[in-house]
């Protein structure tokens, strides 16, 4: 047995490494591109005469469509595998960006940047990609693997935001969106490597679980799952508001041109470390407790930044802290769902949980624009964003993480 271990471990390790790297590439493209949308609010308004509220609404709609489509994309990946779902998603994402590049009206902008991009990202982001990572890794390595994939995915934000800024400044808004569409299409082949399964990651005892309908009933009747779903709303609200409106807010504060792009890129850079750290912490401590502290830290950072004088140093510090807490919620949340309910319906159950996140994203992006148009200020939304962290922390700390798959099969 000892002699066979090196032979068996190395191919499994290679498959898991390829799986994690491929997941990081797909996430880099999808998440990196969507983080550039805040840079286009002002150009759309100035170049095409569209009101900020309408542009923010289009961005908000893509978040809402993403959330509504996520359970269906997750269920399709559960049944057919991730590769065809990712291929479909990259095509829809690129088509949406192309339509937005040529959009002569608000209606076409909502169709492209809102509906089609929302469908596309539901097939190329966490609910499909991290689910594949969860299935392909062993339980003791799952949280770390998801954290590494999320951290690698953050590279897209570091790369895509400056790319979009440079192309937009030199060649215009439309060219920048077309370039981003081509980047999205280039990521499609990496979806082929997401369906490899490790023997450790698909233990038969765990996967002889409930049928989908029974699993849904069990999850929706589980107090911890409901609390996790409600708490995830806050994450979406905070991230969408900041990603969409931070560049415009910094312009109002008379910060130099390009400061918003720099801040978003720094968030992505520090998120690489933050996602890895959250994955590491989730493998050593109770994931719901890590989430609770993460929301508290994020809330303090938001309140302190809003009240502090704006300078290059304060923007950099804020971007660093937000980056460290940015997407670390995702591997922790998906890992907690996997721990409690198993892997068989992970894509569907995480997709339902993620719908709450995206309702928050819709409101964060849209209410930011609406509040600004009505009051000329983002003050109300900044305070709502900070206070929401207290609610999220209070919801996460009491979550019960006892595995329900074991309970259902009579082993506990």
C-alpha positions as CSV (number, residue, x, y, z in Angstrom):
1,X,0.0,0.0,0.0
2,X,2.8,2.4,0.9
3,X,4.5,1.7,-2.5
4,X,1.3,2.7,-4.4
5,X,0.7,6.0,-2.6
6,X,3.1,8.1,-4.6
7,X,1.6,6.7,-7.9
8,X,-1.9,7.5,-6.8
9,X,-1.4,10.9,-5.1
10,X,0.5,12.7,-7.9
11,X,-2.1,12.4,-10.7
12,X,-4.8,13.4,-8.1
13,X,-2.8,16.4,-7.1
14,X,-2.2,17.4,-10.7
15,X,-5.9,17.2,-11.5
16,X,-6.8,19.3,-8.5
17,X,-4.1,21.9,-9.4
18,X,-5.4,22.1,-13.0
19,X,-9.0,22.3,-11.7
20,X,-8.1,25.2,-9.3
21,X,-6.1,27.1,-12.0
22,X,-8.9,26.7,-14.5
23,X,-11.4,27.9,-12.0
24,X,-9.2,30.9,-11.2
25,X,-9.0,31.8,-14.9
26,X,-12.7,31.7,-15.5
27,X,-13.4,33.7,-12.3
28,X,-10.7,36.2,-13.3
29,X,-12.4,36.9,-16.6
30,X,-16.0,37.0,-15.3
31,X,-15.4,38.8,-12.0
32,X,-12.7,41.1,-13.3
33,X,-14.8,42.4,-16.2
34,X,-17.9,43.1,-14.1
35,X,-15.8,45.1,-11.7
36,X,-15.0,47.5,-14.5
37,X,-18.6,48.6,-14.9
38,X,-18.3,51.4,-12.4
39,X,-15.7,53.0,-14.7
40,X,-18.3,53.3,-17.5
41,X,-21.0,55.2,-15.5
42,X,-19.6,58.6,-16.2
43,X,-18.6,57.9,-19.9
44,X,-22.1,56.5,-20.7
45,X,-23.7,59.6,-19.1
46,X,-21.4,62.1,-20.9
47,X,-21.0,60.5,-24.3
48,X,-24.5,59.1,-24.8
49,X,-26.5,61.5,-22.7
50,X,-27.9,58.8,-20.4
51,X,-28.9,59.6,-16.8
52,X,-26.8,58.1,-14.0
53,X,-30.0,56.5,-12.6
54,X,-30.5,54.6,-15.9
55,X,-26.9,53.4,-16.1
56,X,-26.9,52.3,-12.5
57,X,-30.2,50.5,-13.2
58,X,-28.7,48.6,-16.0
59,X,-25.8,47.5,-13.8
60,X,-28.2,46.7,-11.0
61,X,-30.4,44.6,-13.4
62,X,-27.4,42.4,-14.2
63,X,-26.9,41.7,-10.5
64,X,-30.6,40.8,-10.1
65,X,-30.7,38.6,-13.3
66,X,-27.5,36.9,-12.1
67,X,-29.2,36.1,-8.8
68,X,-32.4,34.8,-10.4
69,X,-30.5,32.7,-12.9
70,X,-27.9,31.4,-10.5
71,X,-30.0,28.5,-9.0
72,X,-30.8,27.3,-12.6
73,X,-27.2,27.6,-13.7
74,X,-26.1,25.7,-10.6
75,X,-28.8,23.0,-11.2
76,X,-27.6,22.6,-14.8
77,X,-24.0,22.3,-13.6
78,X,-25.1,19.7,-11.0
79,X,-26.8,17.7,-13.7
80,X,-24.7,18.2,-16.9
81,X,-21.3,19.3,-15.6
82,X,-19.7,22.8,-15.5
83,X,-18.1,22.8,-19.0
84,X,-21.3,23.3,-21.1
85,X,-22.7,25.8,-18.6
86,X,-19.5,27.9,-18.7
87,X,-19.4,27.8,-22.5
88,X,-23.0,29.1,-22.7
89,X,-22.2,31.7,-20.1
90,X,-19.1,33.1,-21.8
91,X,-21.1,33.5,-25.1
92,X,-24.0,35.3,-23.3
93,X,-21.5,37.5,-21.4
94,X,-19.6,38.5,-24.5
95,X,-22.8,39.1,-26.5
96,X,-24.1,41.4,-23.7
97,X,-20.9,43.4,-23.7
98,X,-21.0,43.7,-27.5
99,X,-24.6,45.0,-27.4
100,X,-23.7,47.5,-24.7
101,X,-20.8,48.8,-26.8
102,X,-23.2,49.7,-29.6
103,X,-26.2,50.6,-27.5
104,X,-27.9,53.7,-28.9
105,X,-30.5,53.8,-26.1
106,X,-31.1,53.0,-22.5
107,X,-33.2,50.0,-23.5
108,X,-30.4,48.3,-25.4
109,X,-28.0,49.1,-22.6
110,X,-30.3,47.3,-20.1
111,X,-30.6,44.3,-22.5
112,X,-26.8,44.0,-23.0
113,X,-25.2,45.2,-19.7
114,X,-28.1,44.1,-17.7
115,X,-29.9,40.9,-18.9
116,X,-27.4,39.2,-21.1
117,X,-24.4,39.9,-18.8
118,X,-26.5,38.8,-15.8
119,X,-27.2,35.4,-17.5
120,X,-23.6,35.0,-18.6
121,X,-22.1,35.7,-15.2
122,X,-24.5,33.3,-13.5
123,X,-22.8,30.5,-15.6
124,X,-19.2,31.7,-15.1
125,X,-19.0,32.8,-11.5
126,X,-19.1,31.3,-8.1
127,X,-22.2,29.1,-8.2
128,X,-20.9,27.0,-11.1
129,X,-17.1,27.4,-10.8
130,X,-16.6,27.1,-7.0
131,X,-19.1,24.2,-7.0
132,X,-16.8,22.4,-9.4
133,X,-13.8,23.1,-7.1
134,X,-15.8,21.8,-4.1
135,X,-16.6,18.6,-5.8
136,X,-13.1,18.0,-7.0
137,X,-11.3,18.4,-3.7
138,X,-11.4,16.5,-0.4
139,X,-13.4,17.9,2.6
140,X,-10.3,18.8,4.6
141,X,-8.9,20.8,1.6
142,X,-12.2,22.2,0.3
143,X,-12.2,25.5,2.0
144,X,-8.6,26.2,1.2
145,X,-9.1,25.2,-2.5
146,X,-12.1,27.5,-2.8
147,X,-10.2,30.3,-1.2
148,X,-7.2,29.8,-3.7
149,X,-9.6,29.7,-6.7
150,X,-11.3,32.9,-5.5
151,X,-7.9,34.5,-4.8
152,X,-6.7,33.6,-8.3
153,X,-10.0,35.0,-9.7
154,X,-9.2,38.3,-8.1
155,X,-6.3,38.7,-10.4
156,X,-8.9,39.6,-13.1
157,X,-9.9,42.7,-11.1
158,X,-6.3,43.8,-10.9
159,X,-5.8,43.3,-14.6
160,X,-9.2,44.2,-16.1
161,X,-9.8,47.5,-14.4
162,X,-6.6,49.2,-15.6
163,X,-7.1,47.6,-19.0
164,X,-10.6,49.0,-19.3
165,X,-9.4,52.4,-18.1
166,X,-6.5,52.6,-20.6
167,X,-8.5,51.4,-23.6
168,X,-11.4,53.6,-22.8
169,X,-9.2,56.7,-22.5
170,X,-7.3,56.0,-25.7
171,X,-9.9,54.4,-27.9
172,X,-13.3,55.1,-26.4
173,X,-16.0,53.4,-24.5
174,X,-17.2,51.0,-27.3
175,X,-13.7,49.7,-28.0
176,X,-13.1,49.0,-24.3
177,X,-16.3,46.9,-24.1
178,X,-15.4,45.0,-27.2
179,X,-11.9,44.2,-25.8
180,X,-13.5,42.9,-22.6
181,X,-15.9,40.7,-24.7
182,X,-12.9,39.1,-26.4
183,X,-11.2,38.5,-23.0
184,X,-14.4,36.7,-21.9
185,X,-14.5,34.5,-24.9
186,X,-10.8,33.6,-24.4
187,X,-11.7,32.1,-21.0
188,X,-14.2,29.7,-22.4
189,X,-11.9,26.7,-23.1
190,X,-10.8,26.6,-19.4
191,X,-14.3,25.4,-18.5
192,X,-13.4,22.0,-20.0
193,X,-11.1,21.3,-17.0
194,X,-13.8,22.0,-14.4
195,X,-15.5,18.6,-14.5
196,X,-12.6,16.4,-13.2
197,X,-13.7,14.7,-10.0
198,X,-11.3,13.4,-7.3
199,X,-12.2,10.3,-5.5
200,X,-11.7,12.1,-2.2
201,X,-14.0,14.9,-3.2
202,X,-17.0,12.6,-4.2
203,X,-17.3,10.2,-1.3
204,X,-20.2,7.9,-1.9
205,X,-21.5,8.0,1.6
206,X,-22.0,11.7,1.4
207,X,-23.4,11.7,-2.1
208,X,-26.1,9.0,-1.5
209,X,-28.1,12.0,-0.3
210,X,-31.6,13.3,-0.8
211,X,-33.3,14.0,-4.1
212,X,-33.4,17.6,-5.1
213,X,-36.9,18.3,-3.9
214,X,-36.2,16.8,-0.4
215,X,-32.9,18.7,-0.3
216,X,-34.6,22.0,-1.0
217,X,-37.2,21.3,1.7
218,X,-34.5,20.4,4.2
219,X,-32.4,23.5,3.4
220,X,-35.3,26.0,3.5
221,X,-36.4,24.5,6.8
222,X,-33.0,24.8,8.3
223,X,-32.6,28.0,10.5
224,X,-28.9,28.3,9.8
225,X,-29.4,28.2,6.0
226,X,-32.0,30.9,6.2
227,X,-29.7,33.1,8.4
228,X,-26.8,32.5,6.0
229,X,-29.0,33.5,3.0
230,X,-30.3,36.6,4.8
231,X,-26.8,37.7,5.8
232,X,-25.5,37.2,2.3
233,X,-27.8,40.1,1.2
234,X,-25.5,42.5,3.0
235,X,-22.4,41.4,1.1
236,X,-24.1,42.0,-2.2
237,X,-25.4,45.4,-1.2
238,X,-22.0,46.6,0.0
239,X,-19.9,45.3,-2.8
240,X,-22.2,46.5,-5.6
241,X,-22.6,49.9,-4.2
242,X,-18.8,50.4,-3.8
243,X,-17.9,48.8,-7.1
244,X,-20.5,50.9,-9.0
245,X,-20.3,54.2,-7.2
246,X,-16.8,54.6,-5.6
247,X,-15.2,56.1,-8.7
248,X,-18.0,58.7,-9.0
249,X,-17.9,59.4,-5.3
250,X,-14.2,60.0,-5.4
251,X,-14.7,62.4,-8.3
252,X,-17.2,64.3,-6.1
253,X,-14.5,64.5,-3.4
254,X,-12.2,66.2,-6.0
255,X,-9.8,63.3,-6.1
256,X,-7.5,63.1,-9.2
257,X,-8.7,61.4,-12.3
258,X,-8.0,57.7,-12.2
259,X,-8.2,57.4,-8.4
260,X,-11.4,55.3,-8.7
261,X,-9.8,52.9,-11.1
262,X,-6.7,52.7,-8.8
263,X,-9.0,52.0,-5.8
264,X,-10.9,49.2,-7.6
265,X,-7.6,47.6,-8.8
266,X,-6.2,47.7,-5.3
267,X,-9.3,46.1,-3.9
268,X,-8.8,43.3,-6.4
269,X,-5.1,43.0,-5.5
270,X,-5.7,42.8,-1.8
271,X,-8.7,40.4,-2.4
272,X,-6.2,37.9,-3.7
273,X,-4.7,37.7,-0.2
274,X,-8.0,38.1,1.5
275,X,-9.7,35.2,-0.3
276,X,-6.8,32.9,0.4
277,X,-6.7,33.9,4.0
278,X,-10.5,33.4,4.4
279,X,-10.2,30.0,2.8
280,X,-7.4,29.1,5.2
281,X,-9.3,30.4,8.2
282,X,-12.4,28.5,7.1
283,X,-10.5,25.3,7.2
284,X,-9.4,25.9,10.8
285,X,-12.2,27.7,12.5
286,X,-16.0,27.6,12.2
287,X,-16.8,29.3,9.0
288,X,-19.8,31.2,10.3
289,X,-17.7,32.8,13.0
290,X,-15.1,33.9,10.4
291,X,-17.9,35.4,8.4
292,X,-19.3,37.3,11.4
293,X,-15.9,38.9,12.1
294,X,-15.4,39.7,8.5
295,X,-18.6,41.6,8.3
296,X,-17.8,43.6,11.5
297,X,-14.3,44.6,10.1
298,X,-15.9,45.6,6.8
299,X,-18.5,47.8,8.5
300,X,-15.9,49.6,10.6
301,X,-13.8,50.2,7.5
302,X,-16.7,51.7,5.5
303,X,-17.8,54.0,8.3
304,X,-14.2,55.2,9.0
305,X,-13.5,55.9,5.3
306,X,-16.7,57.9,4.9
307,X,-16.0,60.1,7.9
308,X,-12.3,60.5,7.2
309,X,-10.8,63.3,5.0
310,X,-10.2,62.0,1.5
311,X,-6.6,61.6,0.5
312,X,-4.5,59.2,-1.5
313,X,-3.5,57.5,1.7
314,X,-7.1,57.1,3.0
315,X,-8.3,55.7,-0.3
316,X,-5.4,53.3,-0.4
317,X,-6.0,52.1,3.1
318,X,-9.8,51.7,2.5
319,X,-9.1,49.8,-0.7
320,X,-6.7,47.5,1.1
321,X,-9.1,46.7,4.0
322,X,-12.0,46.2,1.7
323,X,-9.9,44.0,-0.6
324,X,-9.0,41.8,2.3
325,X,-12.7,41.3,3.2
326,X,-14.1,41.6,-0.4
327,X,-14.9,38.1,-1.8
328,X,-13.7,36.1,1.2
329,X,-17.4,35.6,2.0
330,X,-17.9,33.4,-1.0
331,X,-15.6,30.4,-0.3
332,X,-16.7,30.6,3.4
333,X,-20.4,30.7,2.4
334,X,-20.2,28.0,-0.2
335,X,-18.0,25.9,2.0
336,X,-20.5,26.2,4.9
337,X,-23.4,25.1,2.6
338,X,-21.2,22.1,1.4
339,X,-20.4,21.2,5.0
340,X,-24.0,21.3,6.2
341,X,-25.8,19.8,3.1
342,X,-23.2,17.9,1.2
343,X,-22.1,18.2,-2.4
344,X,-24.8,16.6,-4.4
345,X,-27.0,19.7,-4.8
346,X,-24.3,22.3,-3.9
347,X,-24.8,24.3,-7.1
348,X,-28.5,24.6,-6.5
349,X,-28.4,25.3,-2.8
350,X,-25.6,27.9,-3.1
351,X,-27.5,29.4,-6.0
352,X,-30.6,30.0,-3.9
353,X,-28.4,31.5,-1.2
354,X,-26.6,33.6,-3.8
355,X,-30.0,35.0,-5.0
356,X,-30.2,36.9,-1.7
357,X,-26.7,38.3,-2.4
358,X,-27.8,39.5,-5.8
359,X,-31.0,41.2,-4.6
360,X,-28.7,43.1,-2.3
361,X,-26.4,43.8,-5.2
362,X,-29.3,45.1,-7.3
363,X,-30.3,47.5,-4.5
364,X,-26.8,48.6,-3.7
365,X,-26.1,49.6,-7.3
366,X,-29.5,51.1,-8.1
367,X,-30.2,52.9,-4.8
368,X,-26.7,54.5,-5.0
369,X,-27.6,56.1,-8.4
370,X,-31.2,56.9,-7.3
371,X,-30.0,58.5,-4.1
372,X,-27.4,60.6,-5.9
373,X,-29.9,61.8,-8.5
374,X,-32.4,62.8,-5.8
375,X,-30.1,64.3,-3.2
376,X,-26.8,65.0,-5.0
377,X,-25.0,62.9,-2.4
378,X,-24.2,59.3,-1.5
379,X,-24.4,59.9,2.3
380,X,-27.5,57.9,3.1
381,X,-26.2,54.8,1.2
382,X,-22.8,55.0,2.8
383,X,-24.3,54.8,6.3
384,X,-26.8,52.1,5.2
385,X,-23.8,50.1,3.8
386,X,-21.9,50.4,7.1
387,X,-24.8,49.6,9.4
388,X,-25.8,46.6,7.4
389,X,-22.6,44.9,8.6
390,X,-23.9,44.8,12.1
391,X,-27.0,43.0,10.9
392,X,-25.0,40.5,8.9
393,X,-22.6,39.7,11.8
394,X,-25.6,39.2,14.2
395,X,-27.1,36.7,11.7
396,X,-24.0,34.6,11.2
397,X,-22.6,33.9,14.7
398,X,-25.5,31.7,15.8
399,X,-25.6,29.5,12.7
400,X,-25.6,25.7,13.5
401,X,-23.2,23.9,11.2
402,X,-24.0,20.3,12.1
403,X,-24.0,18.3,8.8
404,X,-27.6,17.6,7.8
405,X,-26.7,14.9,5.2
406,X,-25.5,12.7,8.1
407,X,-28.6,13.5,10.0
408,X,-30.8,12.5,7.1
409,X,-29.1,9.2,6.6
410,X,-29.3,8.3,10.2
411,X,-25.6,8.4,11.1
412,X,-25.9,11.2,13.8
